[in-house]
Amino acid sequence: MTLPPDPHGQAALMLCEGLALLLIAEGTLPKSQVVEAIDGIIEVKQEVAGTSESVVVSVASIALLRTLARSIEAASGPGPAAVA
């Protein structure tokens, strides 16, 4: 089952990704810390899957979060080695 695109969700996800990339590029947050935060959100989503929302929605949102984490990992900018 394919979920219809949610314009509010798309805008929110793009905004979060853009802000995360900006924080990494400026050296405010290390890339690893941003990825760890996303991984934590994924863990919470997995724990509540099917209880507070449908399993289909949970699976779709987890897939989006994993894609976001890979995007952040692939981004240029200071990585873990740049953090003092």
N, C-alpha and C positions, 0 to 999 in steps of 0.2 A: 504494500500500500504506500503510495507516494502522498506525502502531505503537501498541501498547497503552500506556496511561499508566503511568509508573513512579513510584510514590509516593515513593521515596527521591530521585529526580531532581527531582520537583516540589517537595518540601520544601527541597532544597538550593538550587534556583533562587529560590524565594520568600525564603529566608533571605539569599541574596546580594543580591537586589534590595532587600530591606528594609535591610540594612546599608549598601549603597551610598547609598540615599536618606537614611538617617540621617547618614552622613558628609557628604553634600552639604548637608543642612539645617543641620548644626552648623557648616558652613564649614570643615571639616577638609580636604576635597578639593573642588576645583572640578568642576563638572559635566563640563566638557570633558575633564578628565583621566580621569574614570570612563568616559566614552564612548570615549576613545582606547584605554583598556585593553580594553574589550569588542571594539573594532574589531581590535585586535591578536590577540585570541583567535580571532576570525572568520578572520583571515588564516591562522593556524596550522591551524585546522580545514580550510580550503580546501586547504592544501598537503598534508595527510595524508589527505584524503578518499579512501576506498576502500582504504587501505593498512593502517591499524591497526583499522579498523572498516568495516562495510558502507557503501556510498555512501548508502543510504537513511537510515541513522543519522546520517551526516555532514550530509546535506541537512536533516534534521529539526532537528538541534542548531544548525546555522547559522541556520535560520529562527527558532528560539527566541532565540538571541543577538541577532539583528537586532531582534526584538520588544522584548527587554530594553533595547537601546540606545535605541530610540524612546521607550520608557517613561521612561527616565532623562532624555532630552532634553526631554521634555514636563513633567517634574516641576518644581514650584515650588521655589524655593530659590536660593541664590547661583549665578549662572552665571559665565561667563568674565570679565565686567566687574567682578565683585565681588572678584576675586583681585588682590592688590596686587603 
